Every structure is written in C-alpha cells, then in structure tokens.
Amino acid sequence: MLSKNALVRALTGYADFKDEAVRARLNAFGPVLIKAAEIRKNLADDAEEKDPELMVRAMRGEEPVLRVSPVTIDRGALIESARTLGEALIASFKANGHVTDEEAAQAAALDWDALLTAEAVATAGRDPSAFLADLEGVVVPAELFDWFVLPVASLAVRAQLDPVACDLSDSYAPNRNTTVHETRPNTCPVCGGPAVLAAVVSTTNQGNAKKLFCSCCGASWPYERMRCVSCGEMAVSDLHYEHDQADEDHRLHVCNACKDAFPTVFAVSDEAFSPDVEVIVMTGLEEAYANQSA
C-alpha cells in the first residue's frame, strides 16, 4: 500500500543505511513516492469495488482480476498526476545531482497529453505492465524513459490502482491459511504484473508467512516459503539464501535451477515496512551479488 506514514517511517529508518549508493537512491526517489502516496490518498474514497471472488479465481490460476474487470482511470486525472510526479522527480534529481540542467529541461518539456492517450490509459486500467511496455517504444528522446518516464508513469498508474489492489489483497488474506498448499501464482493475481519483492512476516495465527508484492498495482499475495518465484522450483536442495553477514533481514533467495536471485525481506513489522522502500534498499545486495557472480 502507498501510505505516506509508512513511507516516511521507512525512509527515516534507512536514513543512515551503510550503502551510500542505496542512500542516494532513497533520497532521490523518496520524495516522489511520498507524493504518489498523497495522490493515492485523494483517490481512495472514490475507488472502484471489485468482486472478491475474482481474486480467489485469480489465485487459482485464472485471469488476473483487472483483465476480467478493468479499473476505469480518468485520463485527465492521470495526466495531472504524471505532471505532479514529474515535477517532484525533476526537483529531487536536480537537488541530489543526478541530472544536468539540460536533462531536466528535456524531462520538463515532455508532453504527457500526447503520451497518455485514451487507448494507453485504457490499457493501464487492465494491464499496467503492457501500458509501460507500450510507452517505452514511443518516448522521445528515448533516454528519458528509464530515469523519468518509467518511474513517473508507473507511480501515476499505481496511485490509481493501489486502492483497488489493496482492497482485493486484504479481502483474500484473512480467509486463507497460508500453510495449506495451493497453486499460488508468481505473477500478480490483480494485474498480472511481475512480483518485485518477497517478505517473510510474522502473523497472528500462522507463524511466519511469505508474501509477494507487485509494484505495478500495489497488490500482495501469499506464496510458498521454499519455492522459486521465477521458475517455481520447490526442491530444497536447489534453493538457498545469500545475504550480507551484517544484515540478515535482507536476503536473496537463490535458485540453482534457473539462477534467479529474488529479493526477500525477513522479520519486518507492519509499522516499519514499506515494500516500495525495500525494493530500493535491496538494490545494493542485488548489485553486490551480480558482481560477485559475474
């Protein structure tokens, strides 16, 4: 969930994080995440209601909820959100020395009206991953996409989808025993997007449970503790964790079968946890592991 309070707590908690590169990313993207949470809060009261049974079916392997019942996104509101988030990102990147004046000017001149067409907005409401993939091919200049258009467009759509996705996640979680095996999807049951983070958290009645998180819409869903998120491998002999000896909370779940190393956070409390912040924090370990494995 895009919660301003949770984001501020998490960002404050990592203010002195040992990895300088991670701190720089948190400083650059933190203000933009908070702005997205503010936008999300204003939209929450008008969020569409979806049949919780659609979530149950999606968790059984049927179509993601939004493919069956898309969210109707107001194009004007999405464009305004993108402009607001774009201004916040440019200001933050300039303040932290990540972009030149010329790069900032290019970004500020981007025409969101032309980019966020009615067709593109409709796609965002049913398949945000496809929406972002389609954008990549039309952004001019192309070098704006990775640092500017992708995070801004992602968060603008996320703010629109987050209330629906979180409601669906909450409707499913209390009624499911996470110790009972199901064919749990490794892609988001709400929007079909990829999982970006796993978290092993304590629960009231079921001990420690694992959840996956989607950054496209904000959904979360239960997943098997010993199962590769990428290929589904469940052989314990092929799965292990890698982590910094000084930090056991942040780990990579490594699969020998497909060679994936999936970011996983351990032993976090709800109050101190923001998946959007943790995704950034995990980049340091991911880069270190990639360099070690090269």
C-alpha positions, -999 to 999 in steps of 0.1 A, spaced: 0 0 0 12 35 -8 10 50 26 27 83 34 31 75 70 47 41 63 70 56 36 82 83 60 89 58 87 107 35 64 128 63 48 137 77 82 147 42 94 171 39 64 185 75 66 219 62 79 219 30 58 255 19 53 254 16 14 260 51 1 245 43 -34 213 30 -18 210 61 4 214 82 -27 185 63 -44 163 66 -14 170 104 -12 162 107 -49 130 86 -51 117 91 -16 100 124 -22 84 111 -53 70 80 -35 56 103 -8 39 125 -35 24 94 -51 10 84 -17 -6 118 -13 -22 114 -47 -34 79 -38 -50 91 -6 -71 116 -25 -83 89 -48 -90 62 -22 -126 74 -14 -137 70 -50 -120 36 -56 -140 10 -75 -152 -21 -57 -143 -54 -72 -159 -88 -65 -135 -106 -41 -144 -139 -58 -123 -126 -88 -93 -126 -65 -100 -161 -54 -102 -172 -90 -70 -154 -100 -52 -171 -71 -63 -204 -86 -47 -196 -119 -75 -179 -138 -72 -145 -154 -59 -116 -132 -87 -95 -118 -81 -64 -139 -82 -85 -172 -117 -95 -163 -128 -63 -146 -106 -33 -155 -103 -2 -134 -116 29 -152 -89 55 -150 -98 92 -156 -74 103 -183 -73 139 -171 -65 129 -135 -38 105 -147 -22 133 -168 -23 157 -139 -8 131 -116 20 124 -141 28 161 -143 29 165 -105 51 134 -100 73 145 -129 79 179 -113 87 162 -80 112 138 -96 129 165 -116 133 186 -84 146 157 -64 170 145 -91 184 181 -95 188 186 -58 207 153 -55 229 160 -85 215 131 -107 206 151 -138 220 180 -157 200 212 -164 197 201 -200 183 166 -190 159 183 -165 147 207 -192 141 178 -216 120 160 -190 100 191 -181 91 196 -217 76 161 -221 40 162 -234 20 139 -211 -12 148 -230 3 132 -262 19 103 -244 -11 93 -223 -37 87 -250 -71 74 -243 -60 40 -256 -29 40 -234 -50 49 -203 -75 21 -210 -46 -3 -212 -32 9 -179 -65 1 -162 -64 -36 -173 -27 -44 -178 -3 -18 -164 28 -38 -174 16 -37 -211 9 0 -207 45 6 -196 60 -16 -223 40 3 -250 52 36 -236 89 26 -240 85 25 -278 71 60 -282 91 82 -258 112 108 -275 141 113 -266 144 76 -257 170 83 -229 142 99 -209 124 66 -205 144 48 -178 151 76 -154 120 98 -159 90 83 -178 91 48 -163 91 59 -127 66 87 -132 42 68 -154 45 37 -131 36 57 -99 9 77 -116 -9 45 -126 0 28 -93 -18 56 -74 -49 49 -94 -48 11 -89 -34 9 -54 -68 13 -35 -84 -15 -56 -54 -38 -54 -50 -34 -16 -87 -40 -10 -86 -72 -31 -54 -83 -12 -70 -77 21 -102 -95 11 -82 -126 3 -56 -128 30 -78 -131 62 -97 -161 48 -67 -182 37 -45 -205 57 -10 -199 42 2 -232 54 -21 -250 31 -7 -256 -4 -24 -240 -33 -11 -233 -68 -1 -198 -59 7 -175 -89 42 -160 -92 27 -131 -111 2 -106 -96 -33 -120 -93 -47 -85 -96 -30 -70 -126 -7 -98 -140 25 -78 -134 57 -94 -121 64 -98 -84 92 -74 -74 98 -83 -37 91 -111 -12 86 -105 25 86 -131 53 65 -116 81 51 -128 114 13 -135 115 -11 -138 145 -21 -174 139 2 -189 112 37 -182 123 60 -167 97 44 -164 63 58 -153 29 41 -127 6 49 -114 -28 44 -78 -38 36 -61 -71 48 -26 -78 25 -21 -108 -7 -21 -88 3 -25 -51 -12 -60 -45 3 -86 -23 -5 -123 -21 8 -154 -2 35 -176 -16 53 -208 -6 83 -202 16 105 -227 -3 96 -220 -39 114 -201 -66 94 -170 -77 108 -172 -112 106 -208 -122 85 -224 -94 113 -248 -84 104 -263 -49 134 -287 -44 150 -276 -11 184 -287 -25 182 -261 -53 172 -232 -31 193 -212 -6 197 -176 7 225 -152 2 230 -122 24 255 -98 39 267 -113 72 260 -80 89 224 -78 77 203 -110 79 170 -92 72 177 -85 36 184 -117 16 184 -131 -20 165 -163 -25 188 -180 -50 176 -208 -73 202 -232 -87 177 -244 -113 171 -210 -131 199 -189 -115 175 -163 -103 182 -144 -71 149 -129 -57 150 -101 -32 134 -112 1 130 -92 34 128 -111 67 114 -103 102 98 -70 95 68 -54 113 39 -38 95 47 -4 110 83 -4 98 77 -20 64 72 -3 30 77 -26 1 84 3 -22 113 14 0 125 -21 5 128 -26 -33 152 3 -34 171 -9 -3 176 -44 -19 193 -29 -50 226 -28 -30 226 -65 -23 214 -74 -58 243 -54 -73 269 -69 -50 256 -104 -58 256 -98 -95 292 -85 -94 302 -115 -73 286 -139 -98 299 -123 -129 
